[in-house]
Amino acid sequence: MTKYHMRKMDREITDQDELAGILRNGKYAVISMCRNNEPYIVTLSYGYDEGKNSLYFHSAKTGLKFDFIKENPRVCATVIDDGGYLKGECEHKYASLVFWGDMHEVLDLEEKKHALTRMIEHLEEVPEPVKLRLLKNDSVYEGVGILRLDIKELTGKKGS
């Protein structure tokens, strides 16, 4: 991919902890995919695995996402921390990330367990009751599709 410079350098986020913090606090990512010059975009909630620099998503086990990923695993995505429009100032408070990486279907049972645990811990304020209710035994993992997005490149920008 051609590397572009950020036009408003004062808005660029370069601090790795700040970038990771946006991923830690985000709840959903907008994922863009392409196959045979046909674009597709989808919004998914996620669990962030900071150690692997990856996002996990749950899904049906088949469908358009899987068809696109099988043909072209390379994706582009964004996560936005929307602080809202500042009325009377014609400004918007935000921090946004754009990242590129490869999306993979997770088939290994242990990684599926890790992924769903990671997602629940990421999304829920009190994760333990949800984990106890939903992750009762190994059979729950059979019917769910899990995707992992391995982040290869990440840029960030913020305003106001």
Stockholm file with secondary structure:
# STOCKHOLM 1.0

chainA/1-160         MTKYHMRKMDREITDQDELAGILRNGKYAVISMCRNNEPYIVTLSYGYDEGKNSLYFHSAKTGLKFDFIKENPRVCATVIDDGGYLKGECEHKYASLVFWGDMHEVLDLEEKKHALTRMIEHLEEVPEPVKLRLLKNDSVYEGVGILRLDIKELTGKKGS
#=GR chainA/1-160 SS CCCCCCSSGGGEECCHHHHHHHHHHCCEEEEEEEETTEEEEEEEECEEETTTTEEEEEECSSSHHHHHHHHCCEEEEEEEEEEEEETTTTEEEEEEEEEEEEEEEECCHHHHHHHHHHHHHHHCSSHHHHHHHHCCSGGGGTTCEEEEEEEEEEEEEEEC
#=GC SS_cons         CCCCCCSSGGGEECCHHHHHHHHHHCCEEEEEEEETTEEEEEEEECEEETTTTEEEEEECSSSHHHHHHHHCCEEEEEEEEEEEEETTTTEEEEEEEEEEEEEEEECCHHHHHHHHHHHHHHHCSSHHHHHHHHCCSGGGGTTCEEEEEEEEEEEEEEEC
//
